[in-house]
Amino acid sequence: MSDWWYVALVAVLWLAIGLGTAALFVTRGGHRSPLWYLVGGLLGPLFVPVAAERGRARPQIVDVRHQPAEPLGNGLRVLVGVDGSPHSDRALRAVAHALTGTTSELVLVTVTSPDLTDDEARRDQARARRMIDERAAGLPAGLPRPTTEIVTGHPVDALLTVADDRDVDLLVVGRHGHGLGDRLLGSVAEGLTHRSARAVLLGSLPDR
């Protein structure tokens, strides 16, 4: 085998390790910018420790509001993932219709990307705050006053982290979100059904 075959083989392995590492670790940490794949391809095996550190990063809670002092009664503790998409809104309406009067604690969670500059992060969190406040304000009176949380990280990890912290009984998400470029909420629904030890309700129900 000539020398250029060895060079080509090394180059392919270099790219494969870098790109595979980016896909496996970095996207698991919520870093969805395509620039990470460029960095992974350039650094190859050198990217492994960077990606591993990113992949271990725990989702960060950046804002919590409307936190009740005590759960109301002994009903279900419910977490709803919201992202402003129609399926996410249907999931929230499903909770409002089906669980009114049986829910003791309600937590609304939206997830933002960690792959943003400081200015971009502030704008994204402000947008997330407006969106989640609008959803909380539209809930019927029969539900408890919700806690609202904004979390930075991978959506599946973020929702599971809050679910564990709050010890909820039920997670509710839409089957689909804004699409490939935004929340990938279809993938979130699939990830939750595979990884959650708690009950998961997928809210693609028709409006009533």
Secondary structure, 3 states (H helix, E strand, C coil): CCHHHHHHHHHHHHHHHHHHHHHHHHHHHCCCCCHHHHHHHHHHHHHHHHHHHHHHCCCEEEEEECCCCCCCCCCEEEEEECCCCHHHHHHHHHHHHHCCCCEEEEEEEEEECCCCCHHHHHHHHHHHHHHHHHHHHCCCCCCCCCEEEEEECCHHHHHHHHHHHHCCCEEEECCCCCCCCCCCHHHHHHHHHHHCCCEEEECCCCCC
